[in-house]
Amino acid sequence: MKIFLICGARPNFMKIAPLLFELKKFPDKFSPVIIHTGQHYDFELSRAFFQDLELPEPDIYLGVGSGTHGLQTGKIIIELEKVILKYRPDLIIVVGDVNSTLAGAIVASKLLIPLVHVEAGLRSFDRTMPEEINRTVTDILSDYLFTTEEAGNKNLLREGIGENKIYFCGDIMIDALIKNRDKAKNSRILKDLGLPKKEYAILTLHRPSNVDSKNSFSNILNALKEIGKRIKIVFPIHPRTTKMAKKFNLSLNIDGLILTKPLSYLDFLCLEENCKFALSDSGSIQGETTFFNIPCLTLRNNTERPITIKMGTNKLVGNDKNKIIEESFKILDGKGKTGKIPPFWDGRTAKRIVKVFLEKS
Ligand code: UD1
């Protein structure tokens, strides 16, 4: 079976790595090919992740780059179609919910190539988020839907997806985390930033709903001014966030805030495992902090990963200044949320997925 693994943006890479390594254990059955769309092209957002995850160079690089959603998704569709027509894979795997995921799903289904979605069924029920559109459409088109949590199964069944297509397999991102956790312990990042364990918080911020509106962005920065008086906050800043801060003329020069460029996978894991708490609008960080049992305040009003609230350490705080400060101070006063690791978040998700392909092959 020739299997195409499509990736393009930072949160894709840690999801394809465990799959690639598992598929490679069966060379007589599977021949996996990595297609990188080029949605993310900066060293820090792309190549650094390939290095840390020990991924080989992509077999095919489409180099589409940035643009509006239509332009970016359209370019990926055009370039990917050419490659798929040329090589005719037997199976196409897309992961997560970025524009590269959606484009891969559209091309695969139009060319009648069986489509696999890993991390299927997640729903924030918020169509203002581009990721929600990407995941909903991808799921409708998929032939194999691998879910990370029970809510995902329920969402898919409610949307009329056949039960025979749904496989509850756990979170693939946790496979990568477990595999790389020890290596991350050797990271120099804490030394380089002069941070003792548990004496700092981490922040990631790049969602359009937070940084594309001056009002939301400045609410969050005003909260950071208060939190920064009590604890250092490490802020690896996404290019989109830098761009928007400049556009709105908002200063990121805040006491207690330590700005860094986007960090590599291992450096970030090291910072995450040893921090006091996380402030973030990312999807992945809600899951990773739940695994590490570290409190996470999610700078959004909803989540597509409800298990991280129900079982894990996650709390939604939106971009309300007072709520962000209040919940951060609770953690600093020793009243942070603790949780449990959700079912199947055990490092064996790629094995469960590949077992399904082995049974079908
Ligand atoms: C994308 C995903 C988002 C994910 C995030 C992780 C979609 C719709 N969004 O958002 O779900 O959480 O990746 O990072 O797919 N840019 C660079 N260098 C790059 C890539 C982008 O400077 O290598 C800048 C460009 O100005 C670009 C902007 O960042 O316009 C946004 O990039 P884009 O890929 O459109 O979305 P992200 O915000 O990164």
Residues whose N, C-alpha, C, O or C-beta is under 5 A from the ligand:
A	BS01	UD1	A9 R10 P11 Q39 H40 Y41 D42 L45 S66 G67 D97 V98 N99 P130 E131 H206 P239 R240
